[in-house]
């Protein structure tokens, strides 16, 4: 099962950047995806949605690195936030549908919630705080 992989990837005892943290989250999501596909009767659609949304968070944050304006940076972060919220939804649904995966899904839900909180704060600040001159 993906438990040992998740334990190595998800502990966030050191301060990591959004991008690094979302990258590690995506790796863990891919491990969960493989576990779901191999060992459960989870609908294929649900597994695909979890993988898509969970990996899109980091992809949008990577795109944000090359934003040409504060507005575009806010937009890319906002898209990442939407993907994180969608991922959280699918993880919650998986947790109910596949209770045997509780030990794998719970740390992912926690990390996803933390990513949502950080992204929501970042988006709010980008949209309201004027750039420093």
Helices and strands as residue ranges (DSSP letters): H 3-10, H 18-39, H 44-64, H 70-97, G 99-101, H 102-128
